[in-house]
Amino acid sequence: MRRIYLVFLFLAITAAAGIEASAQETQERVIDEVVAQVNEGVITLSRIKRESKVIIDEAIRAGKTQEEAQKMVDEKQGELIANLINEELLVQKAKELNLDAEIEARVNDRFVQIMKQYDMKTVDALYKEMERQGVDPAEIREGWKRQETRDLVMQREVQSREYWRPSGRELRDYYEKNKGKFTKPETVTLSEIFLGFAGREEAAVREKAKALMTQLKGGAEFEKLVAENSDRPDAAKTKGRVDKFNVKDLDEKFAAAVKGVKAGGYGGPVEVPDVGISILRVDERTEASSESVFDENAVRMAILGERAPNAIKEFMATLRKNSYIKIGDAYRPMVSPILFAEERKDKPVSN
């Protein structure tokens, strides 16, 4: 289970808060203070300390000393608190939009996908393996909920609206002014046989990948080998099909593996460290063209890419404007300039 440990160690670093010693926790509960009130929610000092510890631990793992990591956190404390306030606003917005059930479903699906990836029969078995390796499933779940909350609120309230905002005339005008962005790219449609490293000797997996490539080049049926060997969920049902990709968007290793491979040909094996090996089949290849082609979705996505950053800033500024936010006196000087940076830009300068 070494590979699962590596995956969940990373998830624990990015999603979970550190646990203080029991004596410290008792002390924190006694002296805890409210750093900021956000409508009916609060940001507490103990939460900030837990979040800070996560950042410090991650920095130490990345090579910094304890002193360097602590200094970095101290210098960024105002930014950390501002981020927690914004996060609380998004959680409250998700509740207002009745997104809790969908967020929970997305998080559950992530656990199920990892369960299938590592060939476990139940989610409970996955939880037990995580706990055995010192990872708290509840902390992972909480981290994923925060991520899914932000993503879903932004998709509903910002990205979807900005995507549909341009009129037909605006789309045509943008296309005419930016035809170079809409030339037909080189694309490949790929299928794969994926062999995971989880619970196996990597050398044996590499040998198996080589043997499968030899069989394919000798005329073996791809779909049959997918059903018998691929570790992807529902591989037999999907017949190994992955998706259609712009060649320029492929990871370097995968792009190199399929370079010059014609439809029906094979590329690889391609190894991803600590994950597994993919054998690729090129199902279809479309050459690039210098001719511009109007594609409504592509034009909308291009406009969205340009407008989204400012639209997100405006959305968050509106959330803050329409909310009750009270920051403790001791923290206000370090937090307010960061939290309300966008609002201050729009405020007229007084003489």
KOLROKE-320770 format. One record per atom (N, C-alpha, C, CB): residue in three letters; x, y, z. Coordinates in steps of 0.1 Angstrom, whole numbers, plus 5000, padded with zeros to 4 digits. Each point is the difference from the previous one (the first is absolute). Glycine has a CB too. Example, Ala and Ser with C-alpha at 12.3 -4.5 7.8 and 13.67 -1.06 7.14 Angstrom:
Ala513249435078 Ala499150125000 Ala500950125000 Ala498149885012 Ser501550234981 Ser500950115000 Ser499250115008 Ser501249944978 
//
This chain:
Met500849885000 Met499250125000 Met500950135000 Met498249875012 Arg503150114985 Arg500850125000 Arg499650114992 Arg501849855004 Arg497650124984 Arg499650104990 Arg498850085006 Arg500849864981 Ile498350075025 Ile498850075006 Ile500550105011 Ile498549804995 Tyr502550155012 Tyr500650095011 Tyr500550134994 Tyr500649805014 Leu500150194975 Leu500650124993 Leu498950094995 Leu501949874993 Val497050085002 Val498950084995 Val499350075012 Val499649844981 Phe500250095030 Phe499250065010 Phe500950095009 Phe498549815000 Leu502850165000 Leu500950105007 Leu499950134993 Leu501649825006 Phe498450194981 Phe499950124993 Phe498650075003 Phe501549914981 Leu497550015019 Leu498650065002 Leu500050055015 Leu499049844983 Ala501650095026 Ala500050045014 Ala500750145001 Ala499949765008 Ile501250254985 Ile500850135000 Ile499150114995 Ile502249884997 Thr497150104992 Thr499350114994 Thr498650025005 Thr501249954980 Ala498249955027 Ala498650025004 Ala499849995015 Ala499449904978 Ala501550055030 Ala499749985014 Ala500850105009 Ala499649764995 Ala499850265016 Ala500650095010 Ala500849915010 Ala498250174998 Gly502949885007 Gly500849935010 Gly499349995013 Gly502150074988 Ile498349835020 Ile499449985013 Ile501050045011 Ile498549824991 Glu501150275017 Glu500950045011 Glu500049905011 Glu499550244995 Ala501549765014 Ala500049915011 Ala498850035009 Ala502549994999 Ser497149905008 Ser498750025007 Ser500050115011 Ser499749764996 Ala501450265010 Ala500150115010 Ala499850134993 Ala501549865015 Gln499150164973 Gln499950124993 Gln498650024995 Gln502449994993 Glu496949905003 Glu498650024996 Glu499250055011 Glu500349824983 Thr499950125029 Thr499250045012 Thr500250155002 Thr500249775010 Gln501150274989 Gln500350145003 Gln499350094989 Gln502249945011 Glu497850014977 Glu499450084989 Glu498550025002 Glu501849924984 Arg497649985020 Arg498550015002 Arg499750105011 Arg499749764993 Val501250255017 Val499850095011 Val500250144996 Val500749825016 Ile500450214976 Ile500350134997 Ile499650044986 Ile501949985016 Asp497449944977 Asp499750024986 Asp499350144998 Asp499849754996 Glu500550314993 Glu499350134998 Glu499550014986 Glu501550115017 Val497549974981 Val499550024986 Val500850114993 Val497749945008 Val503050024982 Val500850094992 Val499250084991 Val501949855001 Ala497050094993 Ala499150074991 Ala498749945000 Ala501950064985 Gln497050025014 Gln498749954999 Gln499550034986 Gln499550045024 Val500049864969 Val499550004986 Val498649965000 Val502349954991 Asn496850155009 Asn498549985001 Asn499849915013 Asn499750014975 Glu499749875024 Glu499849925012 Glu501249915003 Glu497650014995 Gly503449994996 Gly501249925003 Gly501150075006 Gly499349874980 Val501750055025 Val501250075007 Val501349934995 Val498550065020 Ile502550014980 Ile501449954998 Ile500750015013 Ile500150074975 Thr500349825031 Thr500650005013 Thr501549994999 Thr498049895009 Leu502750155002 Leu501450005001 Leu500549854999 Leu500050215014 Ser499349704992 Ser500449865000 Ser500049954986 Ser499249965023 Arg499850084969 Arg500049954986 Arg501250064992 Arg497549995001 Ile502850145002 Ile501250064993 Ile501249925003 Ile498950235001 Lys501349735012 Lys501249935004 Lys500049864993 Lys500050125022 Arg498949824977 Arg500049874993 Arg500450014985 Arg498349925016 Glu501150184978 Glu500350034986 Glu501550044998 Glu497650074996 Ser502950005014 Ser501450044999 Ser500949885001 Ser499450235010 Lys500349684999 Lys500849885002 Lys500149924987 Lys499350005025 Val499549994968 Val500049924988 Val501150064990 Val497549945003 Ile502450204996 Ile500950074991 Ile501549985004 Ile498250174995 Ile502049845018 Ile501449985005 Ile500549864997 Ile499550175018 Asp499749734985 Asp500449864998 Asp500349974985 Asp498649935019 Glu500550134972 Glu500349984986 Glu501350074996 Glu497549994996 Ala502750135009 Ala501350074996 Ala501249935005 Ala498750215002 Ile501249725010 Ile501149935005 Ile500349874991 Ile499550085024 Arg499449864972 Arg500249894991 Arg500650044987 Arg498049895010 Ala501750234986 Ala500650064987 Ala501450045002 Ala497850074993 Gly502849925019 Gly501450035002 Gly500350125009 Gly500349904978 Lys498750185026 Lys500350115009 Lys500249965014 Lys498650144985 Thr502249945022 Thr500249985015 Thr498750045007 Thr502550034998 Gln497449925015 Gln498950045008 Gln499950165001 Gln500249785013 Glu501050284989 Glu500050145002 Glu499650074987 Glu501849985017 Glu498649984971 Glu499650064988 Glu498549984997 Glu502349954991 Ala497249935012 Ala498649984998 Ala499250085009 Ala500549774993 Gln499950255020 Gln499250085009 Gln500050154996 Gln500649835018 Lys500650214978 Lys500150144995 Lys499150034988 Lys502350015008 Met497649894983 Met499250024988 Met498550015004 Met501749874987 Val497950045023 Val498650005004 Val499750135008 Val500049755002 Asp500950305006 Asp499850125007 Asp499850124991 Asp501449915019 Glu499450094970 Glu500050114991 Glu498750004992 Glu502550004999 Lys496949884999 Lys498849984992 Lys498749985008 Lys501549904983 Gln498650145030 Gln498849975008 Gln498850084996 Gln501649955019 Gly498650184977 Gly498950084995 Gly499349944988 Gly501150205009 Glu499849754982 Glu499449934988 Glu499349875003 Glu501950104987 Leu498649835023 Leu499349875004 Leu498650035006 Leu502349905005 Ile497650205004 Ile498850045006 Ile499050054989 Ile501250065022 Ala499350024969 Ala499150054989 Ala499549894992 Ala501350214999 Asn499549694998 Asn499649884992 Asn498949925008 Asn502349994989 Leu497950005024 Leu499049935008 Leu498650075000 Leu501949905014 Ile498250234986 Ile498750085000 Ile499349984986 Ile501050175016 Asn499849844973 Asn499449984987 Asn499449854999 Asn501750174990 Glu499149745016 Glu499549864999 Glu498749985008 Glu502449934998 Glu497550145013 Glu498749995008 Glu498950064992 Glu501350025022 Leu498950094971 Leu499050064992 Leu499549914989 Leu501050225004 Leu499949704990 Leu499649914990 Leu499249885005 Leu502150064987 Val498349895025 Val499349905007 Val498550045002 Val502149915011 Gln497850224994 Gln498750055003 Gln499250024987 Gln500950115020 Lys499749934969 Lys499350024988 Lys499649864994 Lys501450204995 Ala499449705007 Ala499649864996 Ala498749965007 Ala502449944995 Lys497550095018 Lys498849965008 Lys498850084994 Lys501449955021 Glu498850174976 Glu498950094995 Glu499549944987 Glu501050205011 Leu499949754981 Leu499749944986 Leu499549865001 Leu501750164990 Asn498349785022 Asn499649865002 Asn500949904993 Asn497750085003 Leu503649954998 Leu501049924993 Leu500649895008 Leu500550194986 Asp499149805027 Asp500749915009 Asp499949854996 Asp499450165018 Ala499449804977 Ala499849864996 Ala500949974988 Ala497750015008 Glu502450084982 Glu500949984988 Glu501550005004 Glu498250114986 Ile502249985023 Ile501350005005 Ile500449865007 Ile499950265003 Glu499249705005 Glu500249875007 Glu500149894990 Glu498750085020 Ala500549924970 Ala500049894990 Ala501350004992 Ala497550024998 Arg503050104999 Arg501350014993 Arg501149955009 Arg499250204988 Val500849835025 Val501049955009 Val500049855001 Val499950215013 Asn498949744988 Asn499849855001 Asn500549934987 Asn498050045015 Asp501850024974 Asp500449954987 Asp501549995000 Asp498050094988 Arg502750015017 Arg501550005000 Arg500549885009 Arg500050254997 Phe499449735014 Phe500449885008 Phe499749874992 Phe499550135021 Val499449864972 Val499749884993 Val501049984989 Val497550035005 Gln502950074988 Gln500949994989 Gln501449955005 Gln498850184988 Ile501649875023 Ile501349955006 Ile499849865005 Ile500750235006 Met498249745000 Met499749865004 Met500249904988 Met498450095018 Lys501049954971 Lys500049924988 Lys501549994994 Lys497650064995 Gln503050065005 Gln501450004995 Gln500949915007 Gln499650244994 Tyr500249745019 Tyr500949915008 Tyr499349875003 Tyr501150205010 Asp497949774982 Asp499549865000 Asp499449965014 Asp501649944981 Met497750165025 Met499449975013 Met498549984998 Met501850135012 Lys497649784996 Lys498649964998 Lys499050105006 Lys500849775000 Thr499650305010 Thr499150105007 Thr500750125004 Thr498649815008 Val500750304994 Val500550125005 Val500549995014 Val498550134985 Asp500849795023 Asp500449975014 Asp501449945000 Asp497649975007 Ala502749944983 Ala501349945000 Ala501150104997 Ala499049794992 Leu500650314999 Leu501050114997 Leu500250085012 Leu499250014977 Tyr499750035031 Tyr500250085012 Tyr500949935010 Tyr497750094997 Lys502149775005 Lys500949935009 Lys501450004996 Lys498149865005 Glu502250134982 Glu501350004995 Glu500750145002 Glu499449834983 Met499850285015 Met500550135003 Met500350025015 Met498650094981 Glu500549865027 Glu500350015015 Glu501249925004 Glu497550045004 Arg502649854990 Arg501249915003 Arg501350074997 Arg498649804995 Gln501450294994 Gln501150074996 Gln500150145007 Gln500049884978 Gly499250155032 Gly500150125007 Gly499350124993 Gly502149915009 Val497050064982 Val499350114993 Val498550005005 Val501649994980 Asp497950125023 Asp498650015005 Asp499050034989 Asp500950085022 Pro498349824974 Pro499050024989 Pro499150125002 Pro500049764997 Ala499750275016 Ala499150125002 Ala500850134996 Ala498849885019 Glu502550134984 Glu500750124996 Glu500150014985 Glu501349985022 Ile499049904971 Ile500050004986 Ile498750054994 Ile501749815000 Arg497250135006 Arg498750044995 Arg499750155002 Arg499249775006 Glu501250295005 Glu499850145002 Glu500850084990 Glu499749965025 Gly501550014972 Gly500850074991 Gly499449994986 Gly502049955013 Trp497549944983 Trp499449984987 Trp498750084999 Trp501049784998 Lys498250235013 Lys498850085000 Lys500350144998 Lys499049845016 Arg502150214990 Arg500350144998 Arg500450034986 Arg500850015023 Gln499949904970 Gln500450024986 Gln498749994991 Gln502349905005 Glu496950004997 Glu498849984992 Glu499050125002 Glu500349755001 Thr499750305011 Thr499150125003 Thr500450124992 Thr499649915023 Arg501750124977 Arg500550114992 Arg499749984985 Arg501850045018 Asp498649844977 Asp499849974986 Asp498650014996 Asp502049855001 Leu497150095006 Leu498650004996 Leu499350145001 Leu499949765008 Val500450315002 Val499550145001 Val500550084989 Val499849985025 Met501450024972 Met500650084989 Met499449954987 Met502150035013 Gln497749844985 Gln499549964987 Gln498650054998 Gln501349795002 Arg497850215009 Arg498750044999 Arg499850154999 Arg499449805013 Glu501350274996 Glu499850145001 Glu500950094991 Glu499349955023 Val501850004972 Val500950084992 Val500249944986 Val501150085021 Gln499549804979 Gln500449954987 Gln498849974991 Gln502049905011 Ser497050054994 Ser498849974991 Ser499450134995 Ser499549795013 Arg500450314995 Arg499450134996 Arg500950074990 Arg498950025022 Glu502449974980 Glu500950074991 Glu500149924987 Glu501350095019 Tyr498649784981 Tyr500049924988 Tyr498850044991 Tyr501149815012 Trp497750214993 Trp498850034992 Trp499850154998 Trp499049795008 Arg501850294998 Arg499850154999 Arg500150054986 Arg500850025024 Pro500349954969 Pro500150064986 Pro498949974991 Pro502549995003 Ser497050114990 Ser499049984990 Ser500649944987 Ser498750205009 Gly500449764982 Gly500549944988 Gly500950104992 Gly498049864999 Arg501650275001 Arg500850104994 Arg501450025006 Arg497950124994 Glu502149875020 Glu501350025007 Glu500949884996 Glu498950125019 Leu500549764980 Leu500849884997 Leu500750024986 Leu498549865014 Arg500750184976 Arg500550024987 Arg501150114999 Arg497849924991 Asp502050195016 Asp500950105001 Asp501449965006 Asp498150175001 Tyr501749755010 Tyr501349955006 Tyr500749904991 Tyr498950035023 Tyr500349894970 Tyr500749904991 Tyr500750084989 Tyr498249835005 Glu501250274989 Glu500650074989 Glu501350075004 Glu497750034990 Lys502350025022 Lys501250075005 Lys501149905005 Lys498550195007 Asn501149694995 Asn501049905006 Asn500049874993 Asn499650115022 Lys500449904964 Lys499949874993 Lys501249915002 Lys498750134983 Gly502449935020 Gly501249925003 Gly499849905011 Gly501450184991 Lys497749855018 Lys499849915012 Lys499149884996 Lys500250195015 Phe499249814973 Phe499049904997 Phe500349924988 Phe498450155010 Thr502949834987 Thr500449914990 Thr499849865005 Thr501750174991 Lys498249745000 Lys499749865003 Lys501349935006 Lys498149994982 Pro501949975030 Pro501249945006 Pro500149854996 Pro499950165019 Glu501349794983 Glu500249854998 Glu499449935012 Glu502150044987 Thr497149865010 Thr499349935011 Thr500349854999 Thr498250185001 Val501749755010 Val500049855000 Val499049955010 Val502550004995 Thr496849905001 Thr499149935009 Thr500749875005 Thr497950094987 Leu502149905026 Leu500949895006 Leu499149905008 Leu501950165001 Ser498649724999 Ser499549905009 Ser501349945007 Ser498049944986 Glu501849995026 Glu501149965007 Glu499849875008 Glu500750235002 Ile500449705000 Ile500049895010 Ile500950065012 Ile499749814983 Phe499650205029 Phe500850065011 Phe500349895010 Phe498850224997 Leu502549775007 Leu500549915010 Leu500450085012 Leu500749834982 Gly498650165029 Gly500450075012 Gly501149935008 Gly497750095001 Phe503150005006 Phe501149945008 Phe499549965014 Phe501550154988 Ala497349895016 Ala499549985013 Ala500049855004 Ala498650214998 Gly502149765013 Gly500149875006 Gly500849904991 Gly497850055010 Arg503050004981 Arg500749914991 Arg501550044999 Arg497949964987 Glu502949945009 Glu501450044997 Glu500150074987 Glu500849805013 Glu499850324987 Glu500050084988 Glu500749934989 Glu500150205014 Ala501049734989 Ala500749934989 Ala499149904993 Ala502150025013 Ala497049914995 Ala499149904994 Ala499050074991 Ala500349855020 Val499250274984 Val499150084992 Val500650044987 Val498950085021 Arg502449964980 Arg500750054988 Arg500149884990 Arg501350175013 Glu499049714992 Glu500249894992 Glu498649964993 Glu501949925015 Lys497150094993 Lys498649974995 Lys499750104988 Lys499349915023 Ala501050224979 Ala499750104990 Ala500849974987 Ala499650175018 Lys501649794983 Lys500849964988 Lys499449884993 Lys502150095011 Ala497449814997 Ala499449884994 Ala498750044993 Ala501149865018 Leu498150234988 Leu498850044993 Leu500350074987 Leu498950015023 Met502150084977 Met500450074988 Met500449904989 Met500750205014 Thr500049704990 Thr500449904990 Thr498849934994 Thr502249965013 Gln496850004996 Gln498849944995 Gln499250094991 Gln499949875021 Leu500050264982 Leu499350094991 Leu500650014987 Leu499350135020 Lys502049894980 Lys500850014987 Lys499949874992 Lys501550175011 Gly498249724996 Gly499949874993 Gly498649984995 Gly501849915014 Gly497350184989 Gly498649994994 Gly498949975011 Gly501149934979 Ala499350075034 Ala499049965010 Ala498950115000 Ala501849885014 Glu497050084990 Glu498850085001 Glu500250105012 Glu498549824988 Phe501550315009 Phe500250105010 Phe498949995011 Phe501150154983 Glu497649855012 Glu498950005010 Glu500049885009 Glu498750124984 Lys501849775011 Lys500149885009 Lys501150025010 Lys499249854981 Leu501950205016 Leu501150035009 Leu499650105010 Leu501749944983 Val497550165013 Val499550105009 Val499149945011 Val500050174982 Ala499149755014 Ala499049935009 Ala500849915010 Ala498250014983 Glu502849935012 Glu500749905009 Glu501150065009 Glu499649834982 Asn500950295014 Asn501250055007 Asn499950145006 Asn501249864985 Ser497950235009 Ser500150145004 Ser499450025014 Ser499850064976 Asp500850035032 Asp499650025013 Asp499150125001 Asp502149915008 Arg497550154981 Arg499050115001 Arg498649955003 Arg501450134983 Pro497949955025 Pro498649965003 Pro499249984987 Pro500150125023 Asp499149784976 Asp499149974989 Asp500850004987 Asp498250115012 Ala503049844988 Ala500849994988 Ala499449914989 Ala502050045014 Ala497449854990 Ala499449914990 Ala498850074994 Ala500749805013 Lys498650284994 Lys498850074995 Lys500450114990 Lys498849955021 Thr502350134983 Thr500450114992 Thr500949964988 Thr499850155020 Lys500749724981 Lys500949954990 Lys501350085000 Lys498149914987 Gly502250155024 Gly501350085002 Gly500050144994 Gly501149784999 Arg497850264995 Arg499950134994 Arg500350115011 Arg498449914982 Val502450185014 Val500350125010 Val499350124995 Val502249905005 Asp498350174984 Asp499350124996 Asp500850054987 Asp499250065024 Lys500250054971 Lys500750074989 Lys500850125006 Lys498149934983 Phe503150085012 Phe500950115006 Phe500750084989 Phe500449855020 Asn499850284983 Asn500950084992 Asn501449955003 Asn498450205000 Val502449774990 Val501349945002 Val500950105009 Val499849884978 Lys500050255019 Lys500850105008 Lys499750005014 Lys500150144980 Asp498749815024 Asp499650005014 Asp500449875008 Asp498150154993 Leu502549754999 Leu500449885007 Leu501250015008 Leu499049884981 Asp501150055030 Asp501349995007 Asp501149964991 Asp498749945022 Glu502550114981 Glu501149974991 Glu500349854998 Glu501050215008 Lys498849715002 Lys500349864999 Lys499049934990 Lys500950005023 Phe497850044979 Phe499049944991 Phe500050064986 Phe498649975020 Ala501850154979 Ala500150064986 Ala501249934993 Ala499150225008 Ala502049764999 Ala501149934993 Ala499649864996 Ala501650145014 Ala497649794995 Ala499749864997 Ala499149984988 Ala500249965024 Val499050144973 Val499049994988 Val500550084988 Val498149965017 Lys503050114984 Lys500550084989 Lys500249924988 Lys501150165016 Gly498349884973 Gly500149924988 Gly499349874999 Gly502250114998 Val497149855012 Val499349885000 Val498750014993 Val501049935022 Lys498749994968 Lys498850014992 Lys498849945007 Lys501450004979 Ala497450035016 Ala498849945006 Ala500149855000 Ala498750204993 Gly501049735018 Gly500249865001 Gly501349955006 Gly498449994981 Gly502650115020 Gly501349965005 Gly500150025015 Gly500950074978 Tyr500249885028 Tyr500250015014 Tyr501250085004 Tyr498949775001 Gly501050295011 Gly501150085006 Gly500249965014 Gly499550194985 Gly501749825019 Gly500349975014 Gly500949885001 Gly497950095007 Pro502249845005 Pro499350045012 Pro500550145006 Pro499749755005 Val499350325001 Val500350135006 Val499949985015 Val499250134980 Glu501949895027 Glu500049995015 Glu499850135007 Glu501549804997 Val497650205013 Val499850115009 Val500549965014 Val498050094986 Pro503149975019 Pro500649955012 Pro498949995012 Pro502250104993 Asp497949795014 Asp499149975012 Asp498649994996 Asp501650135014 Val498049864973 Val498649994996 Val499849874992 Val499750255000 Gly501049754988 Gly499849884992 Gly500550024986 Gly498149945014 Ile501549974977 Ile500550004986 Ile498850004991 Ile502249885006 Ser497850204983 Ser499050004990 Ser500549954987 Ser498950195012 Ile500449734981 Ile500249964986 Ile498950074992 Ile501149775006 Leu499350314984 Leu499150084993 Leu499749954986 Leu500850195013 Arg497949824983 Arg499749984986 Arg499450134994 Arg499549755005 Val501050284984 Val499550124993 Val498849954992 Val502350124999 Asp496549935005 Asp498849964993 Asp499750084988 Asp499149935021 Glu501350204980 Glu499750104989 Glu501050115001 Glu497649944999 Arg502950114990 Arg500950115000 Arg499550104989 Arg502049865008 Thr498050274996 Thr499650114991 Thr501150104999 Thr497649975006 Glu502950054983 Glu501150094998 Glu499650155002 Glu501049844984 Ala500050245020 Ala499750145002 Ala499850074987 Ala501450005021 Ser497950124980 Ser499850084988 Ser500150145004 Ser498549834990 Ser502050255000 Ser500250155003 Ser498750074997 Ser502449984994 Glu496649955001 Glu498750064997 Glu499250025013 Glu500049904978 Ser499550235024 Ser499250035012 Ser498649944998 Ser501450215004 Val498149745007 Val498649945000 Val499250065012 Val500949784989 Phe497950275008 Phe499250055011 Phe499349885007 Phe499650224988 Asp500749785025 Asp499449905009 Asp499550075012 Asp501649814992 Glu497150195009 Glu499450095011 Glu500549965014 Glu498050024986 Asn502149855017 Asn500549975013 Asn501550055002 Asn498549805000 Ala502350184990 Ala501450045001 Ala500150155002 Ala500749814985 Val498450275008 Val500150155001 Val499550035014 Val499650034975 Arg499349915030 Arg499550035013 Arg501149975011 Arg497649954992 Met503149945006 Met501049965010 Met501250105000 Met499349764997 Ala501050294991 Ala501150094999 Ala499650135007 Ala500749904978 Ile498150155020 Ile499650125007 Ile499949985015 Ile498750064979 Leu500849825025 Leu499949975014 Leu501450005006 Leu497949864996 Gly503150094997 Gly501349995006 Gly500650145002 Gly500349794988 Glu499250315004 Glu500550145002 Glu499250075011 Glu500750004976 Arg498049975025 Arg499250085009 Arg499949935014 Arg498750084980 Ala501549805021 Ala499849935013 Ala500850055012 Ala499549804987 Pro501850235012 Pro500750055011 Pro499450135006 Pro502049904990 Asn497650195002 Asn499450135006 Asn498649975005 Asn501450134984 Ala497949785009 Ala498649975004 Ala500049935014 Ala499449974976 Ile501649955026 Ile500149935013 Ile500350115011 Ile500849784989 Lys500250315008 Lys500350105010 Lys498750095003 Lys502450004991 Glu496950034999 Glu498850085002 Glu498949925008 Glu500550124978 Phe499449765019 Phe499049915007 Phe500450005015 Phe499649864979 Met501750125024 Met500449995014 Met499850145007 Met501649814994 Ala498750294999 Ala499850145005 Ala498550025004 Ala502050094987 Thr497149875004 Thr498650015002 Thr499649925013 Thr499650044975 Leu500949845026 Leu499749915011 Leu500450075013 Leu500349804986 Arg500950265014 Arg500550075012 Arg499150125003 Arg502349924996 Lys497450164993 Lys499250125002 Lys498649975006 Lys501250104981 Asn498249795015 Asn498749965005 Asn500049925013 Asn499250004976 Ser501949995030 Ser500249925012 Ser500450085012 Ser500549804986 Tyr499350145026 Tyr500450075012 Tyr501449935004 Tyr497650055008 Ile503550034991 Ile501349955003 Ile500650095010 Ile500349904977 Lys500050045035 Lys500750085010 Lys501349935004 Lys497750085009 Ile503449994989 Ile501349945003 Ile500550065014 Ile500549984975 Gly500049935033 Gly500550055013 Gly501150114999 Gly499649775008 Asp500450325001 Asp500850115000 Asp501549974998 Asp498450115015 Ala502049784991 Ala501549975000 Ala500349944986 Ala500049955024 Tyr499150014968 Tyr500349944987 Tyr499650094988 Tyr499649785011 Arg499550324992 Arg499550084989 Arg501150074991 Arg498050045014 Pro503150014992 Pro501050074992 Pro500749914990 Pro500350155019 Met499849724985 Met500749914991 Met499149934990 Met501749965017 Val497050044986 Val499049934991 Val499350094991 Val499749835018 Ser499850284987 Ser499150084991 Ser500650054987 Ser499050085021 Pro502349964979 Pro500650044987 Pro500049894990 Pro501450175012 Ile498749714992 Ile500049884991 Ile498649964996 Ile502249935010 Leu497050065000 Leu498649954998 Leu499250104991 Leu500149885022 Phe500150254980 Phe499250104993 Phe500850074989 Phe498650035021 Ala502449914974 Ala500950064990 Ala499250044988 Ala501949865008 Glu497250064987 Glu499250034988 Glu499150125003 Glu500149764992 Glu499250245019 Glu499150115004 Glu500850135001 Glu498549845012 Arg502750164993 Arg500850125002 Arg500450064986 Arg500849915022 Lys499450004968 Lys500350054987 Lys498950094994 Lys501449804996 Asp497450175007 Asp498850074995 Asp499750135008 Asp499149784991 Lys501550235021 Lys499750115009 Lys500750134995 Lys499649845019 Pro499850274979 Pro500650124996 Pro501150055010 Pro497950064987 Val503249995008 Val501050055009 Val499750135005 Val501749874988 Ser498350155025 Ser499650135006 Ser501250095002 Ser498149895012 Asn501750234986 Asn501150105001 Asn500250045015 Asn499650084976 
//
